[in-house]
Amino acid sequence: MIELPELDPVIHAQARLRVTVALAGLRPADQITFPRLQQLLEMTAGNLSTHLRKLEDAEYVEITKAYEHRTPVTLVRLTSKGRAAFESYTKALQRLLDAGT
């Protein structure tokens, strides 16, 4: 019997997978503003906030609150732990797909 890999449940939820993929497309030190990420993913602010909180609790994303010209800005980036988790996730998914062929 083939042992199938486990997929990271934090990343595996569709919305969180989309967030992780979008953030993984940035360079490691780059950040994206919350509104830009929301627009890119076409998610409501509440839905995106909920999924970012779960990713932040797992230490996969870092959320920074700052001010730009006296206007509050929320910045999001994928942490090194998040990048490693996403890489492991994609490898496990590939192994799972390969097992089916």
N, CA and C atoms as an extended XYZ file, in Angstrom:
303
Properties=species:S:1:pos:R:3:atomname:S:1:resname:S:1:resid:I:1 pbc="F F F"
N         0.847       -1.189        0.000 N   MET     1
C         0.000        0.000        0.000 CA  MET     1
C         0.889        1.249        0.000 C   MET     1
N         0.509        2.221       -0.808 N   ILE     2
C         1.255        3.470       -0.917 CA  ILE     2
C         0.858        4.396        0.221 C   ILE     2
N         1.860        4.972        0.881 N   GLU     3
C         1.581        5.931        1.951 CA  GLU     3
C         1.435        7.320        1.324 C   GLU     3
N         0.269        7.895        1.458 N   LEU     4
C        -0.002        9.204        0.875 CA  LEU     4
C         0.440       10.304        1.833 C   LEU     4
N         1.034       11.366        1.297 N   PRO     5
C         1.494       12.458        2.157 CA  PRO     5
C         0.335       13.276        2.711 C   PRO     5
N         0.557       13.859        3.874 N   GLU     6
C        -0.413       14.769        4.473 CA  GLU     6
C        -0.194       16.164        3.903 C   GLU     6
N        -1.275       16.861        3.642 N   LEU     7
C        -1.183       18.239        3.172 CA  LEU     7
C        -1.412       19.184        4.347 C   LEU     7
N        -0.608       20.208        4.442 N   ASP     8
C        -0.686       21.188        5.517 CA  ASP     8
C        -2.085       21.808        5.544 C   ASP     8
N        -2.862       21.565        6.604 N   PRO     9
C        -4.235       22.084        6.649 CA  PRO     9
C        -4.310       23.607        6.727 C   PRO     9
N        -3.256       24.246        7.195 N   VAL    10
C        -3.261       25.712        7.260 CA  VAL    10
C        -3.243       26.283        5.850 C   VAL    10
N        -2.445       25.705        4.980 N   ILE    11
C        -2.333       26.187        3.604 CA  ILE    11
C        -3.440       25.618        2.723 C   ILE    11
N        -3.877       24.405        2.999 N   HIS    12
C        -4.737       23.667        2.078 CA  HIS    12
C        -6.111       24.291        1.833 C   HIS    12
N        -6.637       25.041        2.768 N   ALA    13
C        -7.938       25.699        2.543 CA  ALA    13
C        -7.805       26.597        1.317 C   ALA    13
N        -8.787       26.553        0.437 N   GLN    14
C        -8.681       27.236       -0.847 CA  GLN    14
C        -8.259       28.701       -0.735 C   GLN    14
N        -8.900       29.454        0.121 N   ALA    15
C        -8.579       30.881        0.239 CA  ALA    15
C        -7.150       31.081        0.741 C   ALA    15
N        -6.722       30.288        1.729 N   ARG    16
C        -5.366       30.436        2.248 CA  ARG    16
C        -4.327       29.972        1.230 C   ARG    16
N        -4.675       28.992        0.424 N   LEU    17
C        -3.771       28.561       -0.638 CA  LEU    17
C        -3.584       29.696       -1.639 C   LEU    17
N        -4.665       30.362       -2.001 N   ARG    18
C        -4.581       31.489       -2.930 CA  ARG    18
C        -3.727       32.620       -2.343 C   ARG    18
N        -3.906       32.913       -1.067 N   VAL    19
C        -3.107       33.949       -0.406 CA  VAL    19
C        -1.631       33.552       -0.428 C   VAL    19
N        -1.350       32.318       -0.068 N   THR    20
C         0.033       31.839       -0.002 CA  THR    20
C         0.695       31.866       -1.373 C   THR    20
N        -0.029       31.433       -2.395 N   VAL    21
C         0.517       31.459       -3.759 CA  VAL    21
C         0.834       32.899       -4.172 C   VAL    21
N        -0.074       33.818       -3.891 N   ALA    22
C         0.151       35.226       -4.252 CA  ALA    22
C         1.379       35.775       -3.545 C   ALA    22
N         1.521       35.480       -2.260 N   LEU    23
C         2.656       35.998       -1.498 CA  LEU    23
C         3.964       35.312       -1.892 C   LEU    23
N         3.896       34.034       -2.242 N   ALA    24
C         5.100       33.306       -2.657 CA  ALA    24
C         5.640       33.845       -3.974 C   ALA    24
N         4.787       34.508       -4.740 N   GLY    25
C         5.222       35.108       -5.994 CA  GLY    25
C         6.066       36.364       -5.806 C   GLY    25
N         6.075       36.898       -4.597 N   LEU    26
C         6.898       38.065       -4.287 CA  LEU    26
C         8.298       37.615       -3.894 C   LEU    26
N         9.255       38.514       -4.002 N   ARG    27
C        10.600       38.201       -3.503 CA  ARG    27
C        10.524       38.086       -1.984 C   ARG    27
N        11.420       37.309       -1.380 N   PRO    28
C        11.338       37.052        0.071 CA  PRO    28
C        11.206       38.295        0.959 C   PRO    28
N        11.852       39.378        0.629 N   ALA    29
C        11.796       40.567        1.486 CA  ALA    29
C        10.647       41.503        1.121 C   ALA    29
N         9.968       41.241        0.013 N   ASP    30
C         8.908       42.137       -0.445 CA  ASP    30
C         7.620       41.960        0.357 C   ASP    30
N         6.867       43.062        0.415 N   GLN    31
C         5.575       43.089        1.087 CA  GLN    31
C         4.540       43.624        0.109 C   GLN    31
N         3.285       43.346        0.398 N   ILE    32
C         2.188       43.855       -0.415 CA  ILE    32
C         1.190       44.500        0.535 C   ILE    32
N         0.550       45.554        0.086 N   THR    33
C        -0.443       46.195        0.941 CA  THR    33
C        -1.698       45.333        0.990 C   THR    33
N        -2.394       45.427        2.100 N   PHE    34
C        -3.629       44.674        2.279 CA  PHE    34
C        -4.629       44.963        1.158 C   PHE    34
N        -4.874       46.255        0.808 N   PRO    35
C        -5.850       46.511       -0.264 CA  PRO    35
C        -5.425       45.920       -1.614 C   PRO    35
N        -4.129       45.952       -1.900 N   ARG    36
C        -3.650       45.389       -3.169 CA  ARG    36
C        -3.845       43.877       -3.182 C   ARG    36
N        -3.543       43.214       -2.080 N   LEU    37
C        -3.742       41.764       -1.978 CA  LEU    37
C        -5.226       41.436       -2.085 C   LEU    37
N        -6.053       42.215       -1.428 N   GLN    38
C        -7.508       42.024       -1.485 CA  GLN    38
C        -8.001       42.152       -2.922 C   GLN    38
N        -7.513       43.152       -3.626 N   GLN    39
C        -7.904       43.373       -5.021 CA  GLN    39
C        -7.413       42.224       -5.909 C   GLN    39
N        -6.177       41.824       -5.719 N   LEU    40
C        -5.582       40.750       -6.509 CA  LEU    40
C        -6.361       39.446       -6.363 C   LEU    40
N        -6.776       39.143       -5.140 N   LEU    41
C        -7.466       37.884       -4.857 CA  LEU    41
C        -8.988       37.990       -4.968 C   LEU    41
N        -9.489       39.211       -5.144 N   GLU    42
C       -10.931       39.452       -5.223 CA  GLU    42
C       -11.663       38.856       -4.016 C   GLU    42
N       -11.163       39.202       -2.837 N   MET    43
C       -11.756       38.737       -1.581 CA  MET    43
C       -12.280       39.945       -0.806 C   MET    43
N       -13.268       39.698        0.041 N   THR    44
C       -13.730       40.773        0.917 CA  THR    44
C       -12.669       41.019        1.978 C   THR    44
N       -12.687       42.203        2.552 N   ALA    45
C       -11.717       42.546        3.591 CA  ALA    45
C       -11.841       41.598        4.782 C   ALA    45
N       -13.072       41.287        5.175 N   GLY    46
C       -13.287       40.391        6.320 CA  GLY    46
C       -12.784       38.983        6.063 C   GLY    46
N       -13.060       38.459        4.882 N   ASN    47
C       -12.625       37.117        4.529 CA  ASN    47
C       -11.095       37.046        4.480 C   ASN    47
N       -10.478       38.034        3.830 N   LEU    48
C        -9.024       38.055        3.750 CA  LEU    48
C        -8.410       38.178        5.139 C   LEU    48
N        -8.970       39.032        5.967 N   SER    49
C        -8.456       39.203        7.338 CA  SER    49
C        -8.503       37.902        8.118 C   SER    49
N        -9.599       37.176        7.999 N   THR    50
C        -9.752       35.897        8.709 CA  THR    50
C        -8.683       34.905        8.284 C   THR    50
N        -8.447       34.800        6.990 N   HIS    51
C        -7.454       33.837        6.500 CA  HIS    51
C        -6.029       34.290        6.803 C   HIS    51
N        -5.785       35.582        6.748 N   LEU    52
C        -4.460       36.079        7.114 CA  LEU    52
C        -4.172       35.817        8.593 C   LEU    52
N        -5.193       35.930        9.432 N   ARG    53
C        -5.007       35.678       10.863 CA  ARG    53
C        -4.569       34.231       11.098 C   ARG    53
N        -5.184       33.286       10.388 N   LYS    54
C        -4.804       31.876       10.528 CA  LYS    54
C        -3.374       31.653       10.045 C   LYS    54
N        -3.013       32.294        8.951 N   LEU    55
C        -1.639       32.172        8.445 CA  LEU    55
C        -0.650       32.851        9.386 C   LEU    55
N        -1.061       33.948        9.979 N   GLU    56
C        -0.200       34.649       10.938 CA  GLU    56
C        -0.030       33.822       12.210 C   GLU    56
N        -1.102       33.194       12.687 N   ASP    57
C        -1.020       32.341       13.880 CA  ASP    57
C        -0.040       31.185       13.668 C   ASP    57
N         0.056       30.699       12.429 N   ALA    58
C         0.988       29.620       12.095 CA  ALA    58
C         2.388       30.160       11.795 C   ALA    58
N         2.544       31.483       11.882 N   GLU    59
C         3.805       32.172       11.594 CA  GLU    59
C         4.226       32.025       10.129 C   GLU    59
N         3.231       31.896        9.245 N   TYR    60
C         3.495       31.794        7.811 CA  TYR    60
C         3.509       33.169        7.155 C   TYR    60
N         2.810       34.128        7.735 N   VAL    61
C         2.828       35.491        7.221 CA  VAL    61
C         3.151       36.454        8.358 C   VAL    61
N         3.675       37.590        7.951 N   GLU    62
C         3.947       38.674        8.888 CA  GLU    62
C         3.133       39.872        8.438 C   GLU    62
N         2.412       40.455        9.362 N   ILE    63
C         1.589       41.623        9.070 CA  ILE    63
C         2.165       42.805        9.828 C   ILE    63
N         2.447       43.866        9.090 N   THR    64
C         3.049       45.058        9.674 CA  THR    64
C         2.097       46.233        9.481 C   THR    64
N         1.854       46.944       10.553 N   LYS    65
C         1.028       48.158       10.488 CA  LYS    65
C         1.998       49.338       10.508 C   LYS    65
N         1.823       50.246        9.556 N   ALA    66
C         2.707       51.405        9.446 CA  ALA    66
C         1.881       52.618        9.035 C   ALA    66
N         2.559       53.728        8.906 N   TYR    67
C         1.926       54.952        8.435 CA  TYR    67
C         2.699       55.461        7.236 C   TYR    67
N         1.957       55.867        6.223 N   GLU    68
C         2.533       56.477        5.044 CA  GLU    68
C         1.831       57.808        4.851 C   GLU    68
N         2.556       58.904        5.045 N   HIS    69
C         1.970       60.243        4.953 CA  HIS    69
C         0.740       60.366        5.865 C   HIS    69
N         0.895       59.901        7.094 N   ARG    70
C        -0.152       59.964        8.123 CA  ARG    70
C        -1.361       59.077        7.839 C   ARG    70
N        -1.230       58.211        6.857 N   THR    71
C        -2.312       57.278        6.525 CA  THR    71
C        -1.888       55.878        6.961 C   THR    71
N        -2.730       55.172        7.720 N   PRO    72
C        -2.354       53.823        8.134 CA  PRO    72
C        -2.278       52.872        6.931 C   PRO    72
N        -1.254       52.027        6.953 N   VAL    73
C        -1.034       51.048        5.887 CA  VAL    73
C        -0.762       49.696        6.536 C   VAL    73
N        -1.406       48.656        6.020 N   THR    74
C        -1.157       47.296        6.481 CA  THR    74
C        -0.391       46.571        5.390 C   THR    74
N         0.777       46.050        5.759 N   LEU    75
C         1.645       45.348        4.825 CA  LEU    75
C         1.708       43.867        5.183 C   LEU    75
N         1.737       43.025        4.167 N   VAL    76
C         1.737       41.576        4.363 CA  VAL    76
C         2.908       40.978        3.605 C   VAL    76
N         3.586       40.024        4.230 N   ARG    77
C         4.641       39.290        3.540 CA  ARG    77
C         4.663       37.855        4.035 C   ARG    77
N         5.173       36.972        3.193 N   LEU    78
C         5.335       35.570        3.550 CA  LEU    78
C         6.647       35.440        4.315 C   LEU    78
N         6.624       34.786        5.459 N   THR    79
C         7.841       34.599        6.248 CA  THR    79
C         8.665       33.455        5.662 C   THR    79
N         9.886       33.303        6.156 N   SER    80
C        10.717       32.179        5.696 CA  SER    80
C        10.065       30.851        6.099 C   SER    80
N         9.424       30.824        7.261 N   LYS    81
C         8.704       29.622        7.682 CA  LYS    81
C         7.535       29.352        6.731 C   LYS    81
N         6.862       30.397        6.304 N   GLY    82
C         5.755       30.264        5.364 CA  GLY    82
C         6.228       29.776        4.005 C   GLY    82
N         7.364       30.287        3.550 N   ARG    83
C         7.931       29.825        2.272 CA  ARG    83
C         8.306       28.353        2.349 C   ARG    83
N         8.913       27.959        3.449 N   ALA    84
C         9.301       26.557        3.622 CA  ALA    84
C         8.060       25.666        3.680 C   ALA    84
N         7.026       26.126        4.374 N   ALA    85
C         5.781       25.351        4.469 CA  ALA    85
C         5.126       25.225        3.099 C   ALA    85
N         5.151       26.304        2.316 N   PHE    86
C         4.564       26.264        0.975 CA  PHE    86
C         5.356       25.327        0.069 C   PHE    86
N         6.663       25.353        0.186 N   GLU    87
C         7.496       24.441       -0.609 CA  GLU    87
C         7.197       22.985       -0.228 C   GLU    87
N         7.094       22.703        1.057 N   SER    88
C         6.749       21.353        1.514 CA  SER    88
C         5.361       20.956        1.031 C   SER    88
N         4.430       21.901        1.069 N   TYR    89
C         3.063       21.652        0.611 CA  TYR    89
C         3.056       21.267       -0.864 C   TYR    89
N         3.764       22.039       -1.683 N   THR    90
C         3.762       21.758       -3.119 CA  THR    90
C         4.435       20.416       -3.423 C   THR    90
N         5.477       20.080       -2.682 N   LYS    91
C         6.133       18.778       -2.874 CA  LYS    91
C         5.195       17.638       -2.470 C   LYS    91
N         4.493       17.807       -1.351 N   ALA    92
C         3.557       16.774       -0.896 CA  ALA    92
C         2.412       16.624       -1.893 C   ALA    92
N         1.927       17.734       -2.417 N   LEU    93
C         0.857       17.691       -3.408 CA  LEU    93
C         1.331       16.966       -4.668 C   LEU    93
N         2.550       17.235       -5.084 N   GLN    94
C         3.092       16.557       -6.267 CA  GLN    94
C         3.219       15.060       -6.024 C   GLN    94
N         3.672       14.675       -4.830 N   ARG    95
C         3.771       13.242       -4.497 CA  ARG    95
C         2.392       12.599       -4.500 C   ARG    95
N         1.410       13.306       -3.995 N   LEU    96
C         0.035       12.812       -3.970 CA  LEU    96
C        -0.491       12.624       -5.398 C   LEU    96
N        -0.225       13.585       -6.253 N   LEU    97
C        -0.658       13.491       -7.651 CA  LEU    97
C         0.077       12.354       -8.376 C   LEU    97
N         1.356       12.216       -8.114 N   ASP    98
C         2.148       11.153       -8.734 CA  ASP    98
C         1.683        9.774       -8.300 C   ASP    98
N         1.203        9.664       -7.070 N   ALA    99
C         0.740        8.377       -6.540 CA  ALA    99
C        -0.525        7.917       -7.258 C   ALA    99
N        -1.265        8.859       -7.816 N   GLY   100
C        -2.503        8.528       -8.505 CA  GLY   100
C        -2.310        8.078       -9.944 C   GLY   100
N        -1.073        8.166      -10.425 N   THR   101
C        -0.835        7.763      -11.818 CA  THR   101
C        -0.115        6.449      -11.932 C   THR   101
